[in-house]
Amino acid sequence: MIIFENQIFMIMKILKRILFFAISLFIVFGIYLEFGGNYILNKNDKRIITFNVRNTEKLPENVTTFYNTIYKNSLSKNLWNFYLASNSSPKDCPCHQMAHKIMPQLGIKNKSGIDYILVTRYIEHNFTQTECLNFNLNTFDFLENRKGIQKVSKSLFNKTPENLEPIEIAEIFAIYEKPVKNNRNRNPENAKKRSAYFHHLYLQNLSK
């Protein structure tokens, strides 16, 4: 009986050690995901990110408000919020979008999915989601020689972005989502349908 009790005690002791090790490993991995970007990015990488963000023209409030409404409160969230929320995707995270856009310029070898998370969190620690959205929309290729929101706004509506109506911003975000599929010249029905969807979503979320 005593031998059996000793065996149980030893097993419990081993299990506690294994559990402690697993929890410690999980914590260390979490810390790495949160702050590892500081170590995989060299000084030049950090300069590239800072230069691109700081030298990008600010978007007008009507555009950022529209984005923050259709992707509800996304400009006040971080990557983990997008991963954990059932009604959103990391693809809706402006800083995650920026990481995917800028990573080819960085000196990181053998880029993996974890690297994209590390770079995204580094960006989020140093810049806002609004600054990331500024970079994304001002450098995005809307096709047909329309790089950036200024050019696509002028091309589609002969307006500057700050003068766009919500339905017009909706069309720009439809193109931003899928430049070919939602292009009014190539696929007018898709463009109209997706623009209407974003406009309806905007009005619906605005009223809540």
N, C-alpha and C positions, 0 to 999 in steps of 0.2 A: 504493500500500500504506500509506504514511504517512498519507494523507488518510483512508483507511478506518479506520485505527486511531484517528485523532483523533475521527472521528465516533462510533466505539464508546465512546471515553472520555467524550465529551460526553453521549451518551445515558445512560451509567451514572451520570454525575454528576447529571443531571436526575432519573433514577429514584431515586437516593439522597435527593435533596431532597424529592421527592414522598413517599417513604416516611417520612422524618423528619417532614414536615408532618402526614401522616396519623396517625402515632404520637402526636405532640404534641397533635393535635386530640382523639384518643381519650382521652388522659390528662386533658386539660382538661375534657372532657365527663364523665368518671368522677368528677373532683373536684367538678364542679357537682352531679351526682346525689347525691353523698355529703353535701355541705355547703350546697347551694343553698337548703334549707329555712330557713336562718338569714336569708336575704335576701328570700324571697318572703313570709315571715310578718312582719307588723308587731308592735309591742309588745302591742297588744290581742289579736291572734291567740294569741300566746305565753301571755298571761295566761289566756285562755279554756282552752287546753290544760292548763296547770298547775293551774288551779282545778278542772277536771273530774277530773283524775287524783288530786290530793291530797285531794279531798273525797268520794271514792268509798270505800265500805266494803270492807274487805279480805275476800276469799273464804277460806273454811276450807280447810285443807290437803287434805282428801279430794277437794274439787272440783278444785283446781289439779293435784293428782297424777293424777286421772282424765284431765284434758285433756292433760297432759304425757305420758301413757301411750298414749292413742289416737292423738294426733298426736305421734309419738315425739320426745321431747326438744325439742319446739317452743319451750318457754319459755327455752331456752338458745341459741336461734338468732336470726339477724336476717333481714331481708327477702331479702338476697342468697342466703342458704342455701336459702330456700324456692324462689327462682327457679332455682337451679342443681341442686337435688336432683331426681332423676327420679321419686321416689315421694311428692313433696309439691307443694303449690300455694301461691302467695302468699295465697290465700284462707284458708289455715290459720294465717297469721301474725297473732297478736292485735293487734299495733301497726298492721298494715295494715288490719285490720278497724276499728280505732279511727279511723284516718285517714278512711276512707270514711264513718264514722258522724258524725264531728265537722266534716268539711270544709264542709257547708252552713252552719255557723255562722261560718265564717271569711271574712275580707274579701278573698279571692283572686278576681280577675276571670278569666273565660274558663278555668275549671278544665280541665286536660288530664290524660291518663294520667301524664305526667311530674310534674305537680304533686302527684299522690297519692303518687308515689315520694318526692318531696322532703319532703313532710310526714311520711310514714312514717319516713324516716331521721332527721328532726329529732326525732320522738318517741322513736325508739330510742336516740338519743344522750343523751337526757335522762331517760328512764324505762325500766323493765324490761318485758319481755313479760308478766310476772305482773301488773304494775300496769295494763297495757293490758287484760288479760283481766278484771281486777276491774271496770274501767270498762264493758267490753262487756256482761258478764253482769248487772251491776247496773242498767244502763240499757236493756237489750233489752226490746222489747215482745213478750211471749210470747202475746199476744192474750187475749181474754176477761177484760179488766181485770186482767192479770197482768204488770205491768211490773217487771222485775227478778227475780233468782233467789229472793229472799226470798218474794215473793208466789206465784211459780209452785210453789215447794217446799211452801208452806203449802196451796195450792189442791189440788195433786195428791196429796200424801202426809200433810198435816197435820203437817209436820216443819219444823224449821229446817235450812238447808243442811248444817251441820256434823254432823247426825244422819242424813243420807241414806246409804243402802246403794249400792254400785256400780251395781246394776241400776236403781235409781231415778235416779241421776245420769245413767245412759245415756239414760233417757227424756227428761230435761231437755235433754241435748245433741242428741237427735233433734229436739226441737221447735226448739231454737236453730238447727239447720241449716235446717229448713223448717217454720215455724210452722203453716201450714195443712195441708200434706200429711201431716205427722207428728203431728197433733193427735188424741189418743185419742177425743175426742168427735165429731170430724168424720170421721176416717179411722182407726178402731181397728186395722184390719189393717196399714196402713202404719206406724202408731205402734209396734205390737208388733214388727213385722219389723225396723224400723230400730233400735229400742231393743235388741233381741236382737243385732243386728249390732255395735253399739258395745260392748255388754257382752262379747261374744265377743272382739272386737278388744282390749279392755282386758285380759282374762284371758290372751290369747295373747301380747301384748307384755310383760305382767308376768312371764311365765314365761321370757322370753328373757334 
